[in-house]
Amino acid sequence: MRALLRAGIGRASGVRDGRRVLGPDEDAFTLAATALERARGPRFRDRTPVRVTVVGSLLPATDWAISVVLERPIEVVRPVSGAEGFGRALEEARAGPSGDEVVLAVVAGGAETASLDANPPTSDGERDDAAVALWFGDGGAAGSGGALPASDVARGPLAVASEMYRAAVRERQDGSWAGPWRVTPPEGPTVEASKLRALADVRLTAVSEGAYVPRPRYLENLPSRWNFAAERCRACGATTFPSRGRCRSCGRAEGLETVELPTDGALVVATTVIGSGAQPTEFDPQVEALGPYGVVLAEVATGVRVTLQLTDASPGEVRIGDRVDTRLRRLYPMEGEWRYGRKAVPRRPSTRPTG
């Protein structure tokens, strides 16, 4: 019998009518990616397959991307959707054999909210657009986590996960629950429906007029671009990011080891604002709908810097010397699909219930 080990939540960044809703560069997958990153625990290259049970508004077309986020092979299962499917997934995850299983519930875009959250909104933000990842496995004492509130399953994943969190906090303080489980009132930029519609109308079939990146090259670079995987040379000690298969310092292709750089807490060393007309053509729809955007140069580790577009903040809000976290977000459409990458978000205090 499995135990609940860890849990993560990804809440939408936008605010409208007192609830958190998808921001301009968010969708069901970006919420799911944030929840999964937070629930996967310490980052190590464990390639053991994991079963992921998905409930809600995450399309099968993103299954391959879940594997990239978790950095391991996966088996995706989709039960009956809605509260019934969510409750069944929780019980099956607990009763299953040894091994890891993740229950991933996604509420995004309004349509799934009605089927997964039956009750009116509460102070815990049960109607927020969000994703919850609950990680089950062989966990001993750390996996006690309290009994699953089966009677409350009909309230939806956010309500159930919040209650499970409070039960876990009462029993232990081990940092195994990550993310803003409680945010009252909602914090974030106000989302204007007209601007969202303008971005939603972007044609996925549009041909890039800027820096064309073939899909095979895009997929090849995802470990670095999504998970900040770098290479450290055992000969000279230099770190190469993004990974290139060759040391940027001494040029050796052998003796490289993969290291994972921190995705949060980067130090801003330079900033700029990209105004209308200065953006790469891939970002034309974004600038037309939302206006100028900020870009930061941030140091993620000693001697390793990365350029990131700023999101969830106004241009100029983040300054040199600030710390930023990163989130996986939409970049631009290319070859019939959205391309995703990490963006910088302002570092804000975490808000969580204490019991």
C-alpha positions in Angstrom: 0.0 0.0 0.0 1.4 3.4 -1.0 1.6 6.5 1.2 1.3 10.1 0.3 4.9 11.5 0.1 4.8 14.9 -1.5 2.5 17.4 -3.1 2.8 20.5 -5.2 0.4 23.1 -6.5 0.6 25.5 -9.4 -1.9 28.3 -9.3 -2.6 30.7 -12.2 -0.9 34.1 -12.0 -3.8 36.3 -13.3 -6.6 37.8 -11.2 -10.1 38.5 -12.4 -13.3 38.9 -10.4 -11.7 37.8 -7.2 -10.3 34.5 -8.4 -7.0 33.4 -10.0 -7.3 32.8 -13.7 -4.8 31.9 -16.5 -2.4 34.6 -17.3 -1.5 35.6 -20.9 1.3 33.0 -21.2 -0.3 30.2 -19.1 -2.4 27.2 -20.0 -3.3 23.9 -18.5 0.2 22.4 -19.2 2.1 25.3 -17.6 0.0 24.9 -14.4 0.6 21.1 -14.4 4.3 21.6 -15.0 4.7 23.9 -12.0 2.7 21.5 -9.7 4.8 18.5 -10.9 8.1 20.3 -10.5 7.1 21.1 -6.9 5.9 17.6 -6.1 8.8 15.6 -7.6 11.0 16.3 -4.6 14.8 16.5 -4.5 16.2 16.7 -8.0 18.2 13.6 -8.9 18.4 11.5 -12.0 16.2 8.7 -10.9 15.0 7.1 -14.2 12.5 4.8 -12.5 9.2 4.9 -14.5 6.3 6.6 -12.7 2.6 6.3 -13.4 0.7 9.6 -13.8 -3.1 9.6 -13.4 -4.4 12.8 -15.0 -7.8 14.2 -14.2 -9.1 17.4 -15.7 -8.3 19.7 -18.6 -4.8 18.5 -19.7 -4.8 17.3 -23.2 -3.1 13.9 -24.2 -1.0 15.9 -26.7 1.1 17.1 -23.7 1.9 13.6 -22.3 5.4 13.6 -23.8 6.1 16.9 -22.0 5.1 15.5 -18.6 8.0 13.0 -19.0 10.4 15.9 -19.7 9.3 17.8 -16.6 9.6 14.7 -14.4 12.9 13.7 -16.0 11.9 10.0 -16.2 9.7 7.6 -18.2 6.0 7.8 -17.5 2.8 5.9 -18.0 -0.2 8.2 -18.3 -3.7 7.1 -17.3 -6.9 9.1 -17.7 -9.9 7.8 -15.7 -13.4 9.2 -15.8 -13.0 13.0 -15.4 -14.6 15.2 -12.8 -14.9 14.5 -9.1 -15.7 10.8 -9.6 -12.5 10.3 -11.5 -10.4 12.3 -9.0 -11.8 10.3 -6.1 -11.1 7.0 -7.8 -7.6 8.1 -8.7 -6.8 8.9 -5.1 -8.0 5.6 -3.8 -6.2 3.6 -6.5 -3.0 5.5 -5.8 -3.2 4.6 -2.1 -4.1 1.0 -2.7 -1.6 0.3 -5.4 1.6 -1.8 -5.2 5.1 -0.6 -4.5 6.4 2.1 -6.8 5.6 5.7 -7.5 2.3 7.2 -8.8 1.3 10.7 -9.2 -2.3 12.0 -9.2 -2.4 15.2 -11.3 -5.6 17.2 -11.3 -5.9 20.3 -13.5 -8.6 22.9 -13.4 -8.1 25.5 -16.1 -10.0 27.7 -18.5 -13.4 27.6 -16.7 -15.0 24.5 -18.3 -13.4 21.9 -16.0 -14.1 24.1 -13.0 -17.7 23.2 -12.9 -17.1 19.5 -13.1 -14.3 19.3 -10.6 -15.3 22.0 -8.1 -19.0 21.5 -7.1 -19.1 24.1 -4.3 -19.1 27.9 -4.5 -15.8 29.7 -4.1 -14.3 29.8 -0.6 -11.5 31.7 1.0 -9.1 28.9 0.0 -9.6 29.8 -3.6 -11.2 26.5 -4.6 -12.3 28.0 -7.9 -8.9 29.1 -8.9 -7.4 27.9 -12.1 -4.8 25.6 -10.8 -3.1 22.2 -10.9 -2.4 19.8 -8.0 0.2 17.0 -8.1 0.0 14.4 -5.3 2.9 12.0 -5.2 2.4 8.5 -3.7 5.0 5.9 -3.0 6.8 3.8 -0.4 7.4 6.4 2.3 7.4 5.1 5.8 6.7 7.7 8.5 7.2 10.6 6.1 4.3 9.4 4.0 1.6 9.3 6.7 0.1 12.5 5.6 -3.3 11.9 7.2 -6.3 10.0 5.9 -7.7 11.0 2.5 -10.9 12.9 3.0 -13.0 10.7 0.7 -16.2 12.3 1.9 -15.0 15.7 0.6 -13.8 14.5 -2.8 -16.8 16.0 -4.5 -15.5 19.5 -3.6 -12.7 19.1 -6.1 -8.9 18.7 -6.1 -8.0 22.1 -4.6 -10.3 21.6 -1.6 -9.2 18.1 -1.0 -5.5 18.8 -1.4 -5.7 21.8 0.9 -7.3 19.6 3.6 -4.6 17.0 3.1 -2.0 19.6 3.4 -3.4 20.8 6.7 -3.5 17.3 8.0 0.1 16.8 7.0 1.2 20.0 8.7 -0.5 18.8 11.9 1.6 15.7 11.8 4.9 16.8 10.5 7.0 19.8 9.2 9.2 18.3 6.6 8.7 20.6 3.6 7.1 18.0 1.5 4.3 20.3 0.4 5.3 23.0 -2.0 3.5 26.0 -3.5 0.9 28.6 -2.4 -1.7 26.4 -1.0 -3.6 29.4 0.4 -3.6 32.8 -1.1 -6.2 35.2 0.3 -6.9 37.6 -1.4 -5.6 36.5 -4.8 -2.4 38.3 -5.7 -1.1 39.0 -9.2 -1.7 41.1 -12.3 -5.3 41.8 -13.4 -6.1 39.9 -16.5 -8.2 41.7 -19.2 -10.3 39.3 -21.2 -9.9 41.3 -24.5 -6.1 40.9 -24.3 -6.4 37.2 -23.6 -8.6 36.8 -26.6 -6.1 38.6 -28.8 -3.4 36.1 -27.8 -5.7 33.1 -28.0 -6.4 34.0 -31.7 -2.7 33.5 -32.6 -2.5 31.1 -35.5 -0.4 28.0 -34.4 0.3 27.5 -38.1 2.0 30.8 -38.5 5.4 30.6 -40.1 8.3 32.2 -38.1 9.9 35.2 -39.7 12.7 35.3 -37.0 15.0 32.7 -35.5 13.5 29.4 -36.8 14.2 26.5 -34.4 13.4 23.1 -35.9 11.3 20.9 -33.6 14.1 18.2 -33.3 16.5 20.9 -32.0 13.9 22.3 -29.7 13.3 18.8 -28.2 17.0 18.2 -27.9 17.5 21.3 -25.8 14.5 20.8 -23.4 16.6 19.3 -20.5 18.5 22.6 -20.4 15.8 25.0 -21.3 13.1 23.4 -19.1 15.1 21.8 -16.2 18.3 23.9 -16.3 20.5 20.9 -16.9 24.1 21.8 -17.4 27.4 20.0 -18.0 30.4 20.1 -15.6 33.8 19.1 -17.0 35.7 16.8 -14.7 38.9 17.8 -16.3 38.8 21.6 -15.9 35.8 22.0 -13.6 34.0 24.5 -15.9 30.2 24.4 -16.2 28.6 24.6 -19.6 25.0 25.9 -19.9 23.0 25.2 -21.9 24.4 21.7 -22.5 26.4 21.4 -25.7 28.1 18.0 -25.4 31.4 19.8 -25.2 33.1 21.8 -22.5 32.9 25.5 -23.3 36.3 26.1 -21.6 38.6 23.3 -22.6 36.7 21.8 -25.5 36.6 18.3 -24.2 33.7 16.1 -25.1 34.5 13.3 -22.7 34.3 13.4 -18.9 31.2 15.6 -18.8 28.7 15.1 -16.0 25.2 16.4 -15.9 24.4 18.8 -13.1 21.0 20.5 -12.5 21.2 24.2 -11.7 18.6 25.8 -9.3 15.5 27.1 -11.1 14.6 29.5 -8.3 16.5 32.3 -6.5 18.5 33.6 -9.4 20.3 37.0 -8.9 19.4 39.7 -11.4 22.6 41.3 -12.8 21.1 43.3 -15.7 17.6 44.4 -16.9 16.1 45.9 -20.0 12.7 46.6 -21.6 11.8 45.4 -25.1 9.6 48.0 -26.7 7.3 47.8 -29.7 9.4 47.1 -32.8 12.4 45.7 -30.9 11.0 42.3 -30.2 11.8 39.1 -32.3 8.9 38.5 -34.7 7.8 35.4 -32.7 6.7 37.8 -30.0 4.7 40.2 -32.2 1.3 39.0 -31.0 2.4 39.3 -27.4 3.6 42.9 -27.8 0.6 43.9 -29.8 -1.7 42.6 -27.1 0.2 43.4 -23.9 2.8 46.0 -24.8 6.5 46.1 -23.9 8.0 43.3 -21.8 11.0 43.1 -19.5 14.0 40.9 -19.9 16.6 40.1 -17.2 20.1 38.6 -17.1 20.2 36.4 -14.0 22.9 34.4 -12.4 21.6 31.0 -11.5 24.9 29.7 -10.2 28.4 31.1 -9.8 29.6 32.0 -13.3 26.4 30.8 -15.0 24.0 33.4 -16.3 20.8 33.1 -18.3 18.7 35.6 -20.2 15.0 35.3 -19.3 11.8 37.1 -20.3 10.1 38.6 -17.3 6.5 37.7 -16.6 3.9 38.3 -13.9 5.4 41.8 -13.5 5.4 45.2 -15.2 8.5 46.2 -17.1 11.0 47.8 -14.7 9.4 46.2 -11.6 12.4 43.9 -11.2 15.7 45.6 -10.6 19.4 44.7 -10.4 20.1 42.9 -7.2 16.6 41.4 -6.9 16.1 37.7 -6.8 13.8 36.0 -9.2 12.3 32.5 -9.6 11.5 30.8 -12.9 8.4 29.1 -14.2 7.7 27.2 -17.4 5.4 29.3 -19.6 4.3 29.7 -23.2 6.8 31.4 -25.5 5.4 31.5 -29.0 3.7 29.2 -31.6 5.8 27.4 -34.1 5.1 24.4 -36.4 1.6 24.0 -35.3 2.2 24.0 -31.5 3.1 26.2 -28.6 6.8 26.3 -27.7 7.5 26.6 -23.9 10.5 27.8 -21.9 11.4 29.2 -18.5 10.6 32.8 -17.7 11.5 34.9 -14.7 8.9 35.8 -12.1 9.4 38.1 -9.1 10.2 36.4 -5.9 7.3 36.8 -3.5 6.8 35.5 0.0 5.2 32.0 0.1 1.8 31.9 1.7 0.6 28.6 3.2 -1.8 27.4 5.9 -0.2 26.4 9.2 -2.7 24.0 10.5 
